[in-house]
Amino acid sequence: MILRSAWRTLHAIAYVTYKEWAAYRSHMVVSLFVGPVLFLVQLFIWQAVFSVREMVNGFTLEQLIAYYAIVAVINYFIFDFADWNLQMLIRTGKLLTFLLRPVSHRYFALSQKIGHRTLGLWLELTPVLILFIFVFRIDLAPAYPLWAALSVVFSFLLLFLINYCIGMTAFWLTNTDGIRRMFMIVRDVCAGVFIPLGFFPEALQKLMFFLPFQYIVYVPARVFIGSYELAGRSLSIPQIVMLQGVVVMVMWLVSSFLWCLGIRKFTGVGA
């Protein structure tokens, strides 16, 4: 009964969010250019690098291009702005209206993200997939489809939870624009968005292995490829995906803990 009620709530919120963003879909269409443009920049850079060598850090040019294409696809699927939305609600006091509702704001925000990304699947992701497969001729078939799908779902949840935690810093800082921008850069670098983590010095790789950021992009990308290695550690695909699931559960607990602390600071100013 509880699960049925939770599903109905999620479906209703996701559907309303889908309809709302569909009315302003031109905002999402702009993002169609971001992924391909970034991919082209990386393509030109690495073509120049590989013009004088055949392999770099164990990657061939084809493997590295496939990595960046997979990263772009994953980013379209997991895109999230829970940090901005939550800090805005806290700063303006509008979070008060959510506290009066019979559903937690975290669940509400997650349902919103599901609705938003459902629209993004056909409006953003599908055109980019067609571009990568039929124009650039990149093989995006995962080596282990079921594990890859599970890994991307974990990535979807993990990015939401991490961003939600960043958004909760507004309970203490009020205006979090600076910390959000700084964190986004650190997150993307440590997640392997700009360069595979195996390219970093070994000392940094060891640090990144114990941070949650690699599980956002690097891990699902390596699961797609079919092998995982970082900081001299090689794990099987089932092992790294299960470890990713553990990280998701830990971040869920961390977000719950921060909410309990932060809500005591909330005064509803501006509501």
C-alpha positions in Angstrom: 0.0 0.0 0.0 2.8 2.4 0.9 4.8 1.5 -2.2 1.7 2.0 -4.4 1.1 5.4 -2.8 4.7 6.4 -3.3 4.6 5.3 -6.9 1.4 7.4 -7.5 3.0 10.4 -6.0 6.2 10.0 -8.1 4.2 9.5 -11.2 2.0 12.5 -10.6 4.9 14.9 -9.9 7.0 13.5 -12.7 4.1 13.9 -15.2 3.4 17.5 -14.2 7.1 18.3 -14.4 7.2 16.7 -17.9 4.2 18.7 -19.1 5.6 21.9 -17.6 9.0 21.6 -19.2 7.4 20.5 -22.5 5.7 23.9 -22.7 9.2 25.5 -22.5 11.2 22.9 -24.4 13.1 25.6 -26.3 15.2 25.9 -23.1 16.2 22.3 -23.4 16.8 22.4 -27.1 19.7 24.8 -26.5 21.5 22.1 -24.6 21.6 19.9 -27.7 24.6 22.0 -28.9 26.5 21.7 -25.6 27.4 18.0 -25.7 28.3 17.8 -29.4 30.4 21.0 -29.3 32.3 19.8 -26.3 32.7 16.4 -27.9 34.1 18.0 -31.1 36.6 20.0 -29.1 37.8 16.9 -27.4 37.9 15.0 -30.8 40.1 17.7 -32.4 42.5 17.8 -29.4 43.0 14.0 -29.2 43.3 13.6 -33.0 46.3 16.0 -32.8 47.7 14.1 -29.8 47.3 10.7 -31.6 48.9 12.0 -34.8 52.3 11.3 -33.3 51.5 8.2 -31.3 49.2 5.2 -31.4 48.3 4.8 -27.7 48.0 7.1 -24.7 47.7 5.6 -21.2 46.4 2.4 -22.7 43.8 4.1 -24.8 43.6 4.1 -28.6 42.1 7.0 -30.4 38.9 5.0 -31.1 38.6 4.0 -27.4 39.1 7.5 -26.2 36.6 9.0 -28.6 34.1 6.3 -27.5 34.8 7.2 -23.9 33.9 10.9 -24.5 30.8 9.9 -26.5 29.6 7.7 -23.6 30.3 10.4 -21.1 28.2 12.9 -23.2 25.3 10.4 -23.3 25.5 9.7 -19.6 25.5 13.4 -18.8 22.4 14.0 -20.9 20.6 11.2 -19.0 21.7 12.2 -15.4 21.6 16.1 -15.8 20.5 17.7 -12.5 19.8 21.1 -11.0 18.6 20.1 -7.5 21.3 22.2 -5.9 20.1 25.4 -7.6 16.4 24.7 -7.0 16.8 23.8 -3.3 19.0 26.8 -2.5 16.5 29.1 -4.2 13.7 27.7 -2.1 15.6 28.1 1.1 16.8 31.6 0.3 13.3 32.9 -0.7 11.6 31.0 2.1 9.4 29.1 -0.3 10.6 25.8 1.1 8.1 26.5 3.9 5.2 25.5 1.5 6.9 22.1 0.9 7.3 21.4 4.6 3.5 21.6 4.9 3.0 18.9 2.3 2.6 15.1 3.1 5.7 14.2 1.1 9.4 15.0 1.7 11.0 17.7 -0.5 13.8 15.3 -1.4 11.3 12.8 -2.8 9.4 15.6 -4.5 12.7 16.9 -6.1 13.7 13.4 -7.2 10.3 13.0 -8.9 10.8 16.3 -10.6 14.1 15.2 -11.9 12.6 11.9 -13.3 9.9 13.9 -15.2 12.5 16.4 -16.5 14.9 13.7 -17.7 12.0 11.7 -19.2 11.4 14.7 -21.5 15.2 14.9 -22.1 15.3 11.3 -23.3 13.6 12.1 -26.6 14.3 15.9 -26.8 18.0 15.8 -26.0 19.4 12.3 -25.8 17.9 10.7 -28.9 19.2 13.3 -31.4 22.7 13.1 -29.8 22.6 9.3 -30.0 21.7 9.5 -33.7 24.5 12.0 -34.3 27.1 9.9 -32.5 26.0 6.6 -34.1 25.3 7.6 -37.7 27.5 10.6 -38.2 30.6 9.9 -36.1 30.1 6.1 -36.5 30.8 5.4 -32.8 29.8 2.0 -31.3 27.9 2.9 -28.1 26.7 -0.7 -27.4 27.6 -1.5 -23.8 29.7 -4.6 -23.1 27.3 -5.6 -20.3 23.9 -4.0 -21.1 22.2 -4.9 -17.8 25.1 -3.8 -15.6 25.5 -0.7 -17.7 21.8 0.2 -17.2 22.0 -0.4 -13.5 25.2 1.7 -13.3 23.6 4.6 -15.1 20.6 4.5 -12.7 22.9 4.6 -9.7 24.7 7.5 -11.4 21.3 9.3 -11.9 20.5 8.9 -8.2 24.0 9.8 -7.0 24.3 13.1 -8.8 20.9 14.1 -7.5 21.9 13.3 -3.9 25.3 15.0 -4.1 23.7 18.1 -5.7 20.9 18.0 -3.1 23.5 18.1 -0.3 25.2 21.1 -1.9 21.8 22.8 -2.2 21.3 22.3 1.6 24.4 24.4 2.3 22.0 27.3 1.8 20.6 26.6 5.3 23.9 28.0 6.6 25.2 30.2 3.8 21.9 31.5 2.3 23.6 32.4 -1.1 25.4 29.4 -2.4 26.2 30.6 -6.0 30.0 30.7 -5.4 30.2 27.3 -3.7 28.0 25.7 -6.3 30.1 26.9 -9.2 33.4 25.9 -7.5 31.9 22.5 -6.5 30.7 21.9 -10.1 34.2 22.3 -11.5 35.7 20.0 -8.8 33.0 17.4 -9.3 33.3 17.3 -13.1 37.1 17.0 -12.9 37.0 14.3 -10.3 34.2 12.5 -12.2 36.2 12.1 -15.4 34.1 14.4 -17.5 37.1 16.3 -19.0 39.7 13.5 -19.0 39.7 9.9 -17.9 40.8 9.5 -14.3 43.6 7.2 -15.3 45.4 10.1 -16.9 46.0 11.8 -13.5 49.0 11.2 -11.3 48.8 8.0 -9.2 48.6 10.0 -5.9 45.5 11.8 -7.2 44.0 8.6 -8.5 44.2 7.1 -5.1 42.4 10.1 -3.6 39.7 10.0 -6.3 39.1 6.3 -5.7 37.8 7.1 -2.2 35.7 10.1 -3.4 32.1 9.6 -4.6 32.6 11.6 -7.8 34.1 8.9 -9.9 30.8 7.0 -9.6 28.9 9.7 -11.3 30.5 9.5 -14.8 33.8 7.5 -14.8 32.4 4.3 -13.4 29.3 4.0 -15.6 31.5 4.9 -18.6 34.0 2.1 -17.8 31.1 -0.3 -17.2 29.9 0.6 -20.7 33.4 -0.2 -22.0 33.5 -3.4 -20.0 36.5 -3.0 -17.7 37.4 -0.9 -14.6 40.7 0.2 -13.3 41.8 3.2 -11.2 44.8 3.8 -8.9 46.2 0.3 -9.7 43.0 -1.3 -8.6 41.1 -3.5 -11.1 37.6 -4.6 -10.1 35.1 -6.7 -12.0 32.0 -5.0 -13.5 29.6 -6.6 -10.8 32.0 -5.5 -8.0 32.3 -1.9 -9.1 28.5 -1.5 -9.8 27.7 -3.0 -6.4 30.2 -0.6 -4.8 28.5 2.2 -6.7 25.2 1.1 -5.2 26.7 1.3 -1.7 27.9 4.9 -2.3 24.4 5.8 -3.4 23.0 4.4 -0.1 25.7 6.3 1.9 24.9 9.6 0.2 21.2 9.0 0.9 22.0 8.7 4.6 24.3 11.8 4.4 21.5 13.8 2.8 19.1 12.8 5.5 21.6 13.8 8.2 22.3 17.2 6.6 18.5 17.8 6.3 18.0 17.1 10.0 20.7 19.6 10.9 19.8 22.2 8.3 16.1 22.3 8.8 16.8 23.6 12.4 18.4 26.6 10.8 15.5 27.4 8.5 13.5 30.4 9.4 11.3 30.8 6.3 12.5 34.4 5.8 10.9 35.9 2.6 8.0 33.4 2.6 
